[in-house]
Amino acid sequence: MKTGFAKVGEVELECPVQSPDLDPTEHLWDELERRMERLVGVGVGPLAVGAVGLLLLLRMIHRAKRKQVLQDKVVVITGASSGLGKECARVFHAAGARLILCGRDQKRLQEVVEELRVKTDGNTKTYTPCTVTFDLSDTATVAKAAVEILKCHGHVDVLVNNAGISYRGSILDTHVSVQKDVMDTNYFGPVALTQAILPYMVERGAGHIVVISSVQGKIAIPYRSAYAASKHATQAYFDCLRAEVERFGLHVSVISPGYIRTNLSLNAVTGDGSKYGVMDKTTAAGRDPVDVAHAVLKAVTYRQKDVLLVGPLPALAVYLRTLWPAAFFRVMASRAKKEKGIKEQ
Ligand SMILES: NC(=O)c1ccc[n+]([C@@H]2O[C@H](COP(=O)([O-])OP(=O)(O)OC[C@H]3O[C@@H](n4cnc5c(N)ncnc54)[C@H](OP(=O)(O)O)[C@@H]3O)[C@@H](O)[C@H]2O)c1
């Protein structure tokens, strides 16, 4: 018997070739079978079976843990009408949580409710969500909204402070009122909502508060002053909160993602308060919001305190800011010069 080379896809294997009119892949499969037998002979087969078994076991443990933490629990999600909030609504609903969805637009929230109403997930008991409509930037109405939220099921187990807006502009061209508006939505709104619900969690000795911050809560990049400042304040407030409420049995998670593929840049405001209205390339190429929503679910399931969801370069920048600030400032100044150059062209 002659031997030759046969190719399946990108894999090229040496195998016996009997005759040109016979299907060469038949011999390829024989060869693969022989190789597998050899691997089983040296113990790789049982190892592979063991690894798959272990993975299945871990998956079962994870599902049981998720069920224990989230089945029937009351979960409030702000900014549930779009982007990450909408995906969080989907994954927490599928995990069996009783949802209270918040936003400014009742019609869009109702569309999410309609989608989730008909969804059932295998063995998990699911519930039709409630909605509460309010504007987070109006802190006076947030306390009233908290009363409405508490009326839905009598208590809150998990509060996901997700709603937010972004900003694009140079500090020189930005009205102080815009700096304040972004701060109201991204910082004072979540603070007011958290403080309105917190006493009820303390009283029950149970509760988990999540806030969706950003990697810009850890590092400040040029032309994002209002946004980065609001997220830095968010990180600081919720770090303090975590330390203060641990003794009551409460948990706090700060989630800091990099770019996510949502409408955040489209909805961003500029220095004069007008809508930016551009889908930035960085946002369009960002993480899938489904993956980020699963990371939020995981943070609640395993009570993770601080989750940074970024690639290696932004992660390096976070460490550089702490360990070698001078280098970080140099990189940011050159980035600012480059971006300004692009805008002036
Ligand atoms: N996308 C990213 O690249 C990225 C990266 C890191 C962190 N994040 C954070 O992720 C969170 C979710 O943003 P997203 O990316 O999903 O953006 P999005 O698609 O624009 O969603 C923002 C949500 O916030 C709500 N919202 C905005 N202003 C509000 C206000 N004044 N009162 C009440 N609700 C308000 C919006 O609801 P209505 O308009 O219906 O009221 C909407 O549901 C934000 O905190 C954002 O900072 C996003």
The ligand as a MOL file (V3000), in Angstrom:
LIG
                    3D

  0  0  0     0  0            999 V3000
M  V30 BEGIN CTAB
M  V30 COUNTS 48 52 0 0 0
M  V30 BEGIN ATOM
M  V30 1 N -21.7030 51.1590 26.2800 0
M  V30 2 C -20.5130 51.2800 26.7870 0
M  V30 3 O -19.5040 51.3530 26.0550 0
M  V30 4 C -20.3470 51.2990 28.2850 0
M  V30 5 C -19.0590 51.0920 28.8190 0
M  V30 6 C -18.8910 51.1240 30.1920 0
M  V30 7 C -19.9790 51.3650 31.0220 0
M  V30 8 N -21.2110 51.5730 30.4900 0 CHG=1
M  V30 9 C -22.3280 51.8720 31.4030 0
M  V30 10 O -23.3720 50.9510 31.1820 0
M  V30 11 C -24.5950 51.5360 31.6240 0
M  V30 12 C -25.6990 51.2560 30.6030 0
M  V30 13 O -25.4610 51.9930 29.4330 0
M  V30 14 P -25.6900 51.3850 27.9710 0
M  V30 15 O -24.3610 51.2030 27.3940 0
M  V30 16 O -26.6320 50.2520 28.0210 0 CHG=-1
M  V30 17 O -26.3320 52.6620 27.2400 0
M  V30 18 P -27.7940 52.9300 26.6150 0
M  V30 19 O -28.1430 51.8780 25.6360 0
M  V30 20 O -27.7660 54.3580 26.1620 0
M  V30 21 O -28.7640 52.7790 27.8510 0
M  V30 22 C -28.8390 53.7330 28.8670 0
M  V30 23 C -30.0610 53.4650 29.7270 0
M  V30 24 O -30.0790 54.4370 30.7880 0
M  V30 25 C -31.3790 55.0020 30.8710 0
M  V30 26 N -31.2920 56.4070 31.2790 0
M  V30 27 C -30.5010 57.3770 30.7360 0
M  V30 28 N -30.7180 58.5330 31.3610 0
M  V30 29 C -31.6490 58.3000 32.3240 0
M  V30 30 C -32.2880 59.0960 33.3020 0
M  V30 31 N -32.0130 60.4190 33.4230 0
M  V30 32 N -33.1990 58.5440 34.1220 0
M  V30 33 C -33.4980 57.2370 34.0130 0
M  V30 34 N -32.9360 56.4040 33.1160 0
M  V30 35 C -32.0180 56.9330 32.2660 0
M  V30 36 C -31.9550 54.8890 29.4450 0
M  V30 37 O -33.3630 54.7530 29.5420 0
M  V30 38 P -34.4320 55.7730 28.9060 0
M  V30 39 O -33.6870 56.5940 27.8700 0
M  V30 40 O -35.4840 54.9070 28.3530 0
M  V30 41 O -34.8800 56.5560 30.0780 0
M  V30 42 C -31.3570 53.5720 28.9650 0
M  V30 43 O -32.1790 52.4930 29.3110 0
M  V30 44 C -24.3120 53.0170 31.8580 0
M  V30 45 O -24.1790 53.2650 33.2410 0
M  V30 46 C -22.9730 53.2360 31.1790 0
M  V30 47 O -22.2390 54.2790 31.7490 0
M  V30 48 C -21.4220 51.5350 29.1510 0
M  V30 END ATOM
M  V30 BEGIN BOND
M  V30 1 1 1 2
M  V30 2 2 2 3
M  V30 3 1 2 4
M  V30 4 1 4 5
M  V30 5 2 4 48
M  V30 6 2 5 6
M  V30 7 1 6 7
M  V30 8 2 7 8
M  V30 9 1 8 9
M  V30 10 1 8 48
M  V30 11 1 9 10
M  V30 12 1 9 46
M  V30 13 1 10 11
M  V30 14 1 11 12
M  V30 15 1 11 44
M  V30 16 1 12 13
M  V30 17 1 13 14
M  V30 18 2 14 15
M  V30 19 1 14 16
M  V30 20 1 14 17
M  V30 21 1 17 18
M  V30 22 2 18 19
M  V30 23 1 18 20
M  V30 24 1 18 21
M  V30 25 1 21 22
M  V30 26 1 22 23
M  V30 27 1 23 24
M  V30 28 1 23 42
M  V30 29 1 24 25
M  V30 30 1 25 26
M  V30 31 1 25 36
M  V30 32 1 26 27
M  V30 33 1 26 35
M  V30 34 2 27 28
M  V30 35 1 28 29
M  V30 36 1 29 30
M  V30 37 2 29 35
M  V30 38 1 30 31
M  V30 39 2 30 32
M  V30 40 1 32 33
M  V30 41 2 33 34
M  V30 42 1 34 35
M  V30 43 1 36 37
M  V30 44 1 36 42
M  V30 45 1 37 38
M  V30 46 2 38 39
M  V30 47 1 38 40
M  V30 48 1 38 41
M  V30 49 1 42 43
M  V30 50 1 44 45
M  V30 51 1 44 46
M  V30 52 1 46 47
M  V30 END BOND
M  V30 END CTAB
M  END
